[in-house]
């Protein structure tokens, strides 16, 4: 089933910088290979384009090793865009760098001015905006975001990202208007009580961060049991290489900002 929260006309991406090798990571398993990262990124962008999306491709920012993960800098909603405030000090400047692109597209652009919120902690469904508190997203930032989105008519629900998990969406992804793919640890926390939940196979937690984008689910390669579970449930998957991004804790959702503005965006 398609839903407003899974059907999009546009996506913003940013080319990976060569400095992506210095990207933040919780556990160092070696730096990503910048050339392979760029090749994988191109495959990801092609997959978005294949869904019919218009791609807004921003240039690499060498000063910000994690800037390829555009999702953390902004929230794009049908009614407007929000410039967020990343909690990682090295990523703060990514928000200001994203703002001009949002202003080119949206009439209405608001900014979180205090506290911290990263987009990886935000899951937008058809009925609400879920935001997980984490090491990157704090109560003050969520309170600021709440004021903005409630004024635009949305409902925001504050939740807790599991301890030691980078972002709320590290552990989940929206599959359709009422279905979420989630790790067992996040599902057990009860935040999806009003949704249908499909859990990832134990041992395959790293694939929970998937993205439903129009008719397909962008899904990392290498998680066959969960992939089979999703196909059995009727979802079409596009399996994409994610080894390089995974070395700096990145996944399917962080590489794009997905949206459908209310009217054709300003050209
Ligand atoms: C970071 O630690 O901020 C980056 N290396 C990874 C960000 C991943 N973003 C996301 O899941 N939304």
py3Dmol code that shows the C-alpha trace and the ligand (Angstrom):
import py3Dmol

protein = """\
ATOM      1  CA  UNK A   1       0.000   0.000   0.000  1.00  0.00           C
ATOM      2  CA  UNK A   2       1.371   3.406  -0.934  1.00  0.00           C
ATOM      3  CA  UNK A   3       1.031   6.235   1.522  1.00  0.00           C
ATOM      4  CA  UNK A   4       1.886   9.910   1.687  1.00  0.00           C
ATOM      5  CA  UNK A   5       4.859   9.059   3.853  1.00  0.00           C
ATOM      6  CA  UNK A   6       6.324   6.658   1.293  1.00  0.00           C
ATOM      7  CA  UNK A   7       5.527   8.335  -2.009  1.00  0.00           C
ATOM      8  CA  UNK A   8       7.803  11.133  -3.121  1.00  0.00           C
ATOM      9  CA  UNK A   9       8.484  13.191  -6.217  1.00  0.00           C
ATOM     10  CA  UNK A  10      11.908  14.512  -5.209  1.00  0.00           C
ATOM     11  CA  UNK A  11      15.080  13.621  -3.343  1.00  0.00           C
ATOM     12  CA  UNK A  12      18.054  15.692  -2.229  1.00  0.00           C
ATOM     13  CA  UNK A  13      21.436  13.955  -2.166  1.00  0.00           C
ATOM     14  CA  UNK A  14      24.959  15.232  -1.652  1.00  0.00           C
ATOM     15  CA  UNK A  15      28.056  13.767  -3.300  1.00  0.00           C
ATOM     16  CA  UNK A  16      30.363  12.077  -0.777  1.00  0.00           C
ATOM     17  CA  UNK A  17      33.476  14.092   0.048  1.00  0.00           C
ATOM     18  CA  UNK A  18      36.911  12.453  -0.191  1.00  0.00           C
ATOM     19  CA  UNK A  19      37.043  13.251   3.547  1.00  0.00           C
ATOM     20  CA  UNK A  20      34.279  10.684   4.153  1.00  0.00           C
ATOM     21  CA  UNK A  21      37.195   8.505   5.269  1.00  0.00           C
ATOM     22  CA  UNK A  22      37.177  10.659   8.445  1.00  0.00           C
ATOM     23  CA  UNK A  23      33.450  10.156   9.041  1.00  0.00           C
ATOM     24  CA  UNK A  24      32.245   9.557  12.586  1.00  0.00           C
ATOM     25  CA  UNK A  25      31.880   5.947  13.676  1.00  0.00           C
ATOM     26  CA  UNK A  26      31.019   4.243  16.945  1.00  0.00           C
ATOM     27  CA  UNK A  27      33.365   1.341  16.291  1.00  0.00           C
ATOM     28  CA  UNK A  28      36.360   1.674  13.999  1.00  0.00           C
ATOM     29  CA  UNK A  29      36.419  -1.183  11.513  1.00  0.00           C
ATOM     30  CA  UNK A  30      38.627   0.789   9.126  1.00  0.00           C
ATOM     31  CA  UNK A  31      37.938   3.827   6.982  1.00  0.00           C
ATOM     32  CA  UNK A  32      35.610   3.542   3.997  1.00  0.00           C
ATOM     33  CA  UNK A  33      37.209   3.563   0.546  1.00  0.00           C
ATOM     34  CA  UNK A  34      36.275   6.975  -0.878  1.00  0.00           C
ATOM     35  CA  UNK A  35      36.219   5.751  -4.493  1.00  0.00           C
ATOM     36  CA  UNK A  36      34.009   2.778  -3.720  1.00  0.00           C
ATOM     37  CA  UNK A  37      31.802   4.983  -1.558  1.00  0.00           C
ATOM     38  CA  UNK A  38      31.282   7.309  -4.518  1.00  0.00           C
ATOM     39  CA  UNK A  39      30.469   4.359  -6.793  1.00  0.00           C
ATOM     40  CA  UNK A  40      27.959   2.949  -4.291  1.00  0.00           C
ATOM     41  CA  UNK A  41      26.445   6.392  -3.871  1.00  0.00           C
ATOM     42  CA  UNK A  42      25.895   6.613  -7.624  1.00  0.00           C
ATOM     43  CA  UNK A  43      24.070   3.266  -7.541  1.00  0.00           C
ATOM     44  CA  UNK A  44      21.889   4.557  -4.694  1.00  0.00           C
ATOM     45  CA  UNK A  45      21.047   7.736  -6.607  1.00  0.00           C
ATOM     46  CA  UNK A  46      20.207   5.710  -9.728  1.00  0.00           C
ATOM     47  CA  UNK A  47      17.828   3.608  -7.629  1.00  0.00           C
ATOM     48  CA  UNK A  48      16.050   6.747  -6.429  1.00  0.00           C
ATOM     49  CA  UNK A  49      15.860   8.033  -9.990  1.00  0.00           C
ATOM     50  CA  UNK A  50      14.413   4.720 -11.159  1.00  0.00           C
ATOM     51  CA  UNK A  51      11.414   5.295  -8.883  1.00  0.00           C
ATOM     52  CA  UNK A  52      10.622   8.407 -10.897  1.00  0.00           C
ATOM     53  CA  UNK A  53      12.103  10.870  -8.431  1.00  0.00           C
ATOM     54  CA  UNK A  54      13.660  14.120  -9.532  1.00  0.00           C
ATOM     55  CA  UNK A  55      17.124  14.278  -7.965  1.00  0.00           C
ATOM     56  CA  UNK A  56      18.572  17.469  -6.541  1.00  0.00           C
ATOM     57  CA  UNK A  57      22.286  16.680  -6.359  1.00  0.00           C
ATOM     58  CA  UNK A  58      24.376  18.931  -4.120  1.00  0.00           C
ATOM     59  CA  UNK A  59      28.173  19.169  -4.351  1.00  0.00           C
ATOM     60  CA  UNK A  60      30.547  17.460  -1.917  1.00  0.00           C
ATOM     61  CA  UNK A  61      31.611  19.428   1.160  1.00  0.00           C
ATOM     62  CA  UNK A  62      35.168  18.467   2.078  1.00  0.00           C
ATOM     63  CA  UNK A  63      34.998  20.307   5.408  1.00  0.00           C
ATOM     64  CA  UNK A  64      32.207  18.004   6.547  1.00  0.00           C
ATOM     65  CA  UNK A  65      33.193  14.324   6.299  1.00  0.00           C
ATOM     66  CA  UNK A  66      29.652  13.154   7.159  1.00  0.00           C
ATOM     67  CA  UNK A  67      27.810  15.577   4.876  1.00  0.00           C
ATOM     68  CA  UNK A  68      26.844  12.809   2.422  1.00  0.00           C
ATOM     69  CA  UNK A  69      24.346  11.797   5.121  1.00  0.00           C
ATOM     70  CA  UNK A  70      21.971  14.619   4.193  1.00  0.00           C
ATOM     71  CA  UNK A  71      19.057  13.250   6.157  1.00  0.00           C
ATOM     72  CA  UNK A  72      20.524  14.456   9.444  1.00  0.00           C
ATOM     73  CA  UNK A  73      20.621  18.136   8.479  1.00  0.00           C
ATOM     74  CA  UNK A  74      16.977  18.739   7.607  1.00  0.00           C
ATOM     75  CA  UNK A  75      13.398  17.506   7.720  1.00  0.00           C
ATOM     76  CA  UNK A  76      11.351  17.831   4.536  1.00  0.00           C
ATOM     77  CA  UNK A  77       7.570  17.722   4.916  1.00  0.00           C
ATOM     78  CA  UNK A  78       4.839  18.449   2.388  1.00  0.00           C
ATOM     79  CA  UNK A  79       4.087  21.718   4.186  1.00  0.00           C
ATOM     80  CA  UNK A  80       7.587  22.999   4.640  1.00  0.00           C
ATOM     81  CA  UNK A  81      11.166  22.158   5.509  1.00  0.00           C
ATOM     82  CA  UNK A  82      12.999  22.400   8.809  1.00  0.00           C
ATOM     83  CA  UNK A  83      16.714  23.107   9.096  1.00  0.00           C
ATOM     84  CA  UNK A  84      17.756  20.844  11.968  1.00  0.00           C
ATOM     85  CA  UNK A  85      20.617  21.176  14.483  1.00  0.00           C
ATOM     86  CA  UNK A  86      22.882  18.108  14.491  1.00  0.00           C
ATOM     87  CA  UNK A  87      24.130  17.018  17.902  1.00  0.00           C
ATOM     88  CA  UNK A  88      27.544  15.926  16.666  1.00  0.00           C
ATOM     89  CA  UNK A  89      29.747  19.059  16.877  1.00  0.00           C
ATOM     90  CA  UNK A  90      31.557  18.195  13.637  1.00  0.00           C
ATOM     91  CA  UNK A  91      28.181  18.053  11.839  1.00  0.00           C
ATOM     92  CA  UNK A  92      26.563  21.290  13.098  1.00  0.00           C
ATOM     93  CA  UNK A  93      27.637  23.280  10.039  1.00  0.00           C
ATOM     94  CA  UNK A  94      25.917  20.854   7.679  1.00  0.00           C
ATOM     95  CA  UNK A  95      22.555  22.367   8.570  1.00  0.00           C
ATOM     96  CA  UNK A  96      23.472  25.887   7.446  1.00  0.00           C
ATOM     97  CA  UNK A  97      24.993  24.396   4.286  1.00  0.00           C
ATOM     98  CA  UNK A  98      21.675  22.662   3.511  1.00  0.00           C
ATOM     99  CA  UNK A  99      19.487  25.717   4.121  1.00  0.00           C
ATOM    100  CA  UNK A 100      19.949  27.434   0.708  1.00  0.00           C
ATOM    101  CA  UNK A 101      18.886  24.268  -1.139  1.00  0.00           C
ATOM    102  CA  UNK A 102      15.729  24.100   0.984  1.00  0.00           C
ATOM    103  CA  UNK A 103      14.962  27.771   0.355  1.00  0.00           C
ATOM    104  CA  UNK A 104      15.297  27.168  -3.385  1.00  0.00           C
ATOM    105  CA  UNK A 105      12.557  24.537  -3.121  1.00  0.00           C
ATOM    106  CA  UNK A 106      10.230  25.555  -0.303  1.00  0.00           C
ATOM    107  CA  UNK A 107       8.324  28.753   0.454  1.00  0.00           C
ATOM    108  CA  UNK A 108       8.274  27.761   4.105  1.00  0.00           C
ATOM    109  CA  UNK A 109      11.609  26.959   5.796  1.00  0.00           C
ATOM    110  CA  UNK A 110      11.928  26.975   9.606  1.00  0.00           C
ATOM    111  CA  UNK A 111      15.033  26.425  11.718  1.00  0.00           C
ATOM    112  CA  UNK A 112      15.649  24.625  14.994  1.00  0.00           C
ATOM    113  CA  UNK A 113      17.600  27.278  16.913  1.00  0.00           C
ATOM    114  CA  UNK A 114      18.252  25.553  20.254  1.00  0.00           C
ATOM    115  CA  UNK A 115      19.075  22.076  21.452  1.00  0.00           C
ATOM    116  CA  UNK A 116      19.812  19.344  18.942  1.00  0.00           C
ATOM    117  CA  UNK A 117      17.900  17.175  16.489  1.00  0.00           C
ATOM    118  CA  UNK A 118      19.318  14.915  13.774  1.00  0.00           C
ATOM    119  CA  UNK A 119      17.057  13.667  11.006  1.00  0.00           C
ATOM    120  CA  UNK A 120      18.102  10.066  11.630  1.00  0.00           C
ATOM    121  CA  UNK A 121      16.051  10.276  14.820  1.00  0.00           C
ATOM    122  CA  UNK A 122      12.875  11.257  12.950  1.00  0.00           C
ATOM    123  CA  UNK A 123      10.426   8.794  11.394  1.00  0.00           C
ATOM    124  CA  UNK A 124       7.543  10.426   9.517  1.00  0.00           C
ATOM    125  CA  UNK A 125       4.441   8.287   9.037  1.00  0.00           C
ATOM    126  CA  UNK A 126       1.065   9.212   7.558  1.00  0.00           C
ATOM    127  CA  UNK A 127      -0.335  10.101  10.943  1.00  0.00           C
ATOM    128  CA  UNK A 128       2.537  11.431  13.046  1.00  0.00           C
ATOM    129  CA  UNK A 129       6.170  12.392  13.350  1.00  0.00           C
ATOM    130  CA  UNK A 130       8.080  10.098  15.705  1.00  0.00           C
ATOM    131  CA  UNK A 131      11.270  11.514  17.207  1.00  0.00           C
ATOM    132  CA  UNK A 132      13.671   9.455  19.304  1.00  0.00           C
ATOM    133  CA  UNK A 133      15.820  11.095  21.956  1.00  0.00           C
ATOM    134  CA  UNK A 134      19.399   9.923  21.486  1.00  0.00           C
ATOM    135  CA  UNK A 135      22.987  11.016  22.030  1.00  0.00           C
ATOM    136  CA  UNK A 136      22.404  13.330  19.006  1.00  0.00           C
ATOM    137  CA  UNK A 137      18.848  14.526  19.682  1.00  0.00           C
ATOM    138  CA  UNK A 138      17.853  16.168  22.964  1.00  0.00           C
ATOM    139  CA  UNK A 139      14.627  17.263  24.630  1.00  0.00           C
ATOM    140  CA  UNK A 140      15.236  20.949  23.899  1.00  0.00           C
ATOM    141  CA  UNK A 141      15.692  20.278  20.211  1.00  0.00           C
ATOM    142  CA  UNK A 142      12.576  18.127  20.087  1.00  0.00           C
ATOM    143  CA  UNK A 143      10.585  20.836  21.903  1.00  0.00           C
ATOM    144  CA  UNK A 144      11.716  23.352  19.260  1.00  0.00           C
ATOM    145  CA  UNK A 145      10.824  20.992  16.444  1.00  0.00           C
ATOM    146  CA  UNK A 146       7.439  20.321  18.038  1.00  0.00           C
ATOM    147  CA  UNK A 147       6.530  24.015  18.014  1.00  0.00           C
ATOM    148  CA  UNK A 148       7.373  24.230  14.315  1.00  0.00           C
ATOM    149  CA  UNK A 149       5.607  21.113  13.072  1.00  0.00           C
ATOM    150  CA  UNK A 150       2.533  21.463  15.301  1.00  0.00           C
ATOM    151  CA  UNK A 151       1.987  24.904  13.840  1.00  0.00           C
ATOM    152  CA  UNK A 152       1.979  23.224  10.431  1.00  0.00           C
ATOM    153  CA  UNK A 153      -0.682  20.753  11.617  1.00  0.00           C
ATOM    154  CA  UNK A 154       1.434  17.679  12.382  1.00  0.00           C
ATOM    155  CA  UNK A 155       1.461  15.570  15.545  1.00  0.00           C
ATOM    156  CA  UNK A 156       4.860  14.854  17.087  1.00  0.00           C
ATOM    157  CA  UNK A 157       5.487  11.942  19.453  1.00  0.00           C
ATOM    158  CA  UNK A 158       8.704  11.920  21.485  1.00  0.00           C
ATOM    159  CA  UNK A 159      10.250   8.503  22.075  1.00  0.00           C
ATOM    160  CA  UNK A 160      13.544   7.053  23.219  1.00  0.00           C
ATOM    161  CA  UNK A 161      16.152   5.668  20.842  1.00  0.00           C
ATOM    162  CA  UNK A 162      17.527   2.462  22.443  1.00  0.00           C
ATOM    163  CA  UNK A 163      20.743   3.003  24.415  1.00  0.00           C
ATOM    164  CA  UNK A 164      23.952   2.756  22.373  1.00  0.00           C
ATOM    165  CA  UNK A 165      21.983   2.972  19.109  1.00  0.00           C
ATOM    166  CA  UNK A 166      23.052   5.935  16.971  1.00  0.00           C
ATOM    167  CA  UNK A 167      19.661   7.041  15.701  1.00  0.00           C
ATOM    168  CA  UNK A 168      16.009   6.036  16.122  1.00  0.00           C
ATOM    169  CA  UNK A 169      15.938   5.002  12.453  1.00  0.00           C
ATOM    170  CA  UNK A 170      19.105   2.949  12.848  1.00  0.00           C
ATOM    171  CA  UNK A 171      16.595   0.443  14.191  1.00  0.00           C
ATOM    172  CA  UNK A 172      13.540   0.967  11.977  1.00  0.00           C
ATOM    173  CA  UNK A 173      12.138   2.020   8.620  1.00  0.00           C
ATOM    174  CA  UNK A 174       8.642   2.723   7.320  1.00  0.00           C
ATOM    175  CA  UNK A 175       7.357   0.097   4.861  1.00  0.00           C
ATOM    176  CA  UNK A 176       3.944   1.632   4.162  1.00  0.00           C
ATOM    177  CA  UNK A 177       1.378   3.864   5.847  1.00  0.00           C
ATOM    178  CA  UNK A 178       0.835   1.431   8.682  1.00  0.00           C
ATOM    179  CA  UNK A 179       3.794  -0.959   8.667  1.00  0.00           C
ATOM    180  CA  UNK A 180       7.247  -0.574  10.144  1.00  0.00           C
ATOM    181  CA  UNK A 181      10.345  -2.761   9.837  1.00  0.00           C
ATOM    182  CA  UNK A 182      12.024  -2.729  13.254  1.00  0.00           C
ATOM    183  CA  UNK A 183      14.610  -4.521  15.311  1.00  0.00           C
ATOM    184  CA  UNK A 184      13.221  -6.680  18.073  1.00  0.00           C
ATOM    185  CA  UNK A 185      14.786  -4.358  20.678  1.00  0.00           C
ATOM    186  CA  UNK A 186      12.945  -1.317  19.301  1.00  0.00           C
ATOM    187  CA  UNK A 187       9.679  -3.189  18.723  1.00  0.00           C
ATOM    188  CA  UNK A 188       9.844  -4.425  22.326  1.00  0.00           C
ATOM    189  CA  UNK A 189       9.996  -0.834  23.529  1.00  0.00           C
ATOM    190  CA  UNK A 190       6.334  -0.534  22.474  1.00  0.00           C
ATOM    191  CA  UNK A 191       6.564   2.607  20.355  1.00  0.00           C
ATOM    192  CA  UNK A 192       4.859   0.964  17.369  1.00  0.00           C
ATOM    193  CA  UNK A 193       1.820  -0.360  19.253  1.00  0.00           C
ATOM    194  CA  UNK A 194      -0.544   1.240  16.722  1.00  0.00           C
ATOM    195  CA  UNK A 195       1.348  -0.056  13.677  1.00  0.00           C
ATOM    196  CA  UNK A 196       1.903  -3.407  12.038  1.00  0.00           C
ATOM    197  CA  UNK A 197       5.488  -4.376  12.814  1.00  0.00           C
ATOM    198  CA  UNK A 198       7.718  -6.716  10.846  1.00  0.00           C
ATOM    199  CA  UNK A 199      10.868  -7.484  12.819  1.00  0.00           C
ATOM    200  CA  UNK A 200      14.296  -8.046  11.317  1.00  0.00           C
ATOM    201  CA  UNK A 201      15.842 -11.465  11.755  1.00  0.00           C
ATOM    202  CA  UNK A 202      18.026 -11.585  14.871  1.00  0.00           C
ATOM    203  CA  UNK A 203      21.610 -11.051  13.740  1.00  0.00           C
ATOM    204  CA  UNK A 204      20.470  -8.852  10.820  1.00  0.00           C
ATOM    205  CA  UNK A 205      19.757  -5.705  12.888  1.00  0.00           C
ATOM    206  CA  UNK A 206      21.841  -3.582  10.524  1.00  0.00           C
ATOM    207  CA  UNK A 207      19.174  -3.833   7.792  1.00  0.00           C
ATOM    208  CA  UNK A 208      16.377  -2.225   9.828  1.00  0.00           C
ATOM    209  CA  UNK A 209      17.307   1.142   8.347  1.00  0.00           C
ATOM    210  CA  UNK A 210      15.521   0.669   5.032  1.00  0.00           C
ATOM    211  CA  UNK A 211      13.583   3.213   2.987  1.00  0.00           C
ATOM    212  CA  UNK A 212      10.286   2.720   1.220  1.00  0.00           C
ATOM    213  CA  UNK A 213      10.508   5.013  -1.782  1.00  0.00           C
ATOM    214  CA  UNK A 214       7.459   4.803  -4.058  1.00  0.00           C
ATOM    215  CA  UNK A 215       7.084   1.217  -5.321  1.00  0.00           C
ATOM    216  CA  UNK A 216      10.272  -0.192  -3.854  1.00  0.00           C
ATOM    217  CA  UNK A 217      12.066  -0.615  -0.557  1.00  0.00           C
ATOM    218  CA  UNK A 218      15.726   0.452  -0.703  1.00  0.00           C
ATOM    219  CA  UNK A 219      17.395  -2.273   1.293  1.00  0.00           C
ATOM    220  CA  UNK A 220      21.060  -3.040   2.045  1.00  0.00           C
ATOM    221  CA  UNK A 221      22.614  -6.083   0.400  1.00  0.00           C
ATOM    222  CA  UNK A 222      23.667  -8.934   2.657  1.00  0.00           C
ATOM    223  CA  UNK A 223      20.648  -9.569   4.865  1.00  0.00           C
ATOM    224  CA  UNK A 224      18.964 -12.492   3.099  1.00  0.00           C
ATOM    225  CA  UNK A 225      16.673 -13.700   5.877  1.00  0.00           C
ATOM    226  CA  UNK A 226      15.006 -10.354   6.428  1.00  0.00           C
ATOM    227  CA  UNK A 227      14.916  -9.720   2.661  1.00  0.00           C
ATOM    228  CA  UNK A 228      13.030 -12.993   2.208  1.00  0.00           C
ATOM    229  CA  UNK A 229      10.678 -12.086   5.044  1.00  0.00           C
ATOM    230  CA  UNK A 230       9.850  -8.769   3.382  1.00  0.00           C
ATOM    231  CA  UNK A 231       9.371 -10.303  -0.063  1.00  0.00           C
ATOM    232  CA  UNK A 232       7.034 -12.886   1.454  1.00  0.00           C
ATOM    233  CA  UNK A 233       5.063 -10.010   2.964  1.00  0.00           C
ATOM    234  CA  UNK A 234       4.660  -8.588  -0.560  1.00  0.00           C
ATOM    235  CA  UNK A 235       7.262  -5.827  -0.672  1.00  0.00           C
ATOM    236  CA  UNK A 236       9.484  -5.242  -3.701  1.00  0.00           C
ATOM    237  CA  UNK A 237      13.086  -4.661  -2.654  1.00  0.00           C
ATOM    238  CA  UNK A 238      15.967  -2.890  -4.367  1.00  0.00           C
ATOM    239  CA  UNK A 239      19.086  -4.295  -2.738  1.00  0.00           C
ATOM    240  CA  UNK A 240      21.966  -1.830  -2.672  1.00  0.00           C
ATOM    241  CA  UNK A 241      25.615  -2.042  -1.589  1.00  0.00           C
ATOM    242  CA  UNK A 242      26.113  -0.438   1.815  1.00  0.00           C
ATOM    243  CA  UNK A 243      29.474  -1.749   3.111  1.00  0.00           C
ATOM    244  CA  UNK A 244      31.296   1.572   2.750  1.00  0.00           C
ATOM    245  CA  UNK A 245      28.566   3.689   4.361  1.00  0.00           C
ATOM    246  CA  UNK A 246      28.226   1.098   7.130  1.00  0.00           C
ATOM    247  CA  UNK A 247      31.868   1.705   8.098  1.00  0.00           C
ATOM    248  CA  UNK A 248      30.803   5.199   9.143  1.00  0.00           C
ATOM    249  CA  UNK A 249      27.454   4.083  10.590  1.00  0.00           C
ATOM    250  CA  UNK A 250      25.434   5.114   7.537  1.00  0.00           C
ATOM    251  CA  UNK A 251      22.484   3.304   5.980  1.00  0.00           C
ATOM    252  CA  UNK A 252      19.741   3.658   3.394  1.00  0.00           C
ATOM    253  CA  UNK A 253      17.793   6.525   4.915  1.00  0.00           C
ATOM    254  CA  UNK A 254      20.663   8.870   5.750  1.00  0.00           C
ATOM    255  CA  UNK A 255      21.775   9.250   2.130  1.00  0.00           C
ATOM    256  CA  UNK A 256      18.726  11.197   0.951  1.00  0.00           C
ATOM    257  CA  UNK A 257      16.059  13.695   1.899  1.00  0.00           C
ATOM    258  CA  UNK A 258      12.834  12.516   0.336  1.00  0.00           C
ATOM    259  CA  UNK A 259       9.863  14.779  -0.219  1.00  0.00           C
ATOM    260  CA  UNK A 260       6.961  15.957  -2.335  1.00  0.00           C
ATOM    261  CA  UNK A 261       6.464  19.672  -2.049  1.00  0.00           C
ATOM    262  CA  UNK A 262       2.834  20.869  -2.171  1.00  0.00           C
ATOM    263  CA  UNK A 263       3.221  22.408  -5.609  1.00  0.00           C
ATOM    264  CA  UNK A 264       6.002  22.121  -8.171  1.00  0.00           C
ATOM    265  CA  UNK A 265       9.118  23.416  -6.394  1.00  0.00           C
ATOM    266  CA  UNK A 266      10.467  26.785  -7.398  1.00  0.00           C
ATOM    267  CA  UNK A 267      12.864  26.330 -10.298  1.00  0.00           C
TER     268      UNK A 267
END
"""
ligand_1 = """\
12
LIG
C 27.397 10.008 11.986
O 27.875 9.358 12.913
O 26.780 11.049 12.150
C 27.588 9.498 10.577
N 28.873 8.869 10.481
C 26.488 8.549 10.184
C 25.156 9.213 10.087
C 24.055 8.280 9.726
N 22.838 8.995 9.591
C 21.642 8.465 9.664
O 21.498 7.302 9.952
N 20.599 9.268 9.491
"""
view = py3Dmol.view(width=600, height=400)
view.addModel(protein, "pdb")
view.setStyle({"model": 0}, {"cartoon": {"style": "trace"}})
view.addModel(ligand_1, "xyz")
view.setStyle({"model": 1}, {"stick": {}})
view.zoomTo()
view.show()
